[in-house]
Amino acid sequence: MPQAAPTQDFLADARGRMVDSQLRPNKVNDPRILDSMRYLPRERFLPPGLAAQAYADQNIDLGSGRVLMQPMALARLVQAADLRRGDKVLIVGANTGYSAALLASLGCDVVALEEPGAMADQARHVLAELAPGVSCVSGLLAAGWTAAAPYDAILIDGTVPAIPVVLAGQAKPDTGRVLAIIGGTGRPGYAAEALPAAGGVSVRALFDAAVPVIPAFAPAPAFAF
């Protein structure tokens, strides 16, 4: 028999439990983020069959190597960005739009970059209703989005092997920052804040995190002879 869709009461209760049992005990203390994540319907950013998993303490597989990031990891990454109302933020790898909606709820001016395809289409559809101020754009993730640069902050919604210098160059020279998970095959991941610096970026580790590498940033496989 097909699985029954979760009720709104169940989902609202799950949102509350996510905040109280996953976020608060893990050093998420910004009341704006806690309030937004208690309110924002995360299930709307998932296929209907995955709605019941929306508030699980884990990454949720969206297919094609992409995930909806674990709530705690995303919340701590956003908190580390220290965003203010009116900040211009680029989200790289916005997938179905949840992180974009979260930052928009904090009063940020959000540009959500995703590769053309079904996830970008879903993000546009849901964000048009829940966060209509978000600018949804499509293109190569590794290239960023120069048309709206420079940004107060750039959030990479997933793991990269290293902070791309091209993206860091789109942050404001003196005050901009890039937030991402850094990691890869065979090594543990960690959240990091990167600041533009002469000849590259200066990276500060924040906390451990396990999120898959975004395929667009995965290194090309080496050939063995």
Secondary structure, DSSP 8 states (H G I E B T S, - for coil): -------HHHHHHHHHHIIIIIIGGGT---HHHHHHHHHS-GGGGS-GGGGGGTTSSS-EEEETTEEE--HHHHHHHHHHHT--TT-EEEEES-TTSHHHHHHHHTT-EEEEEE-SSHHHHHHHHHHHHH-TT-EEEES-GGG--GGG--BSEEEEEEEESS--HHHHTTB-TTT-EEEEEEEETTEEEEEEEEEEETTEEEEEEEEE----B-GGGS-------
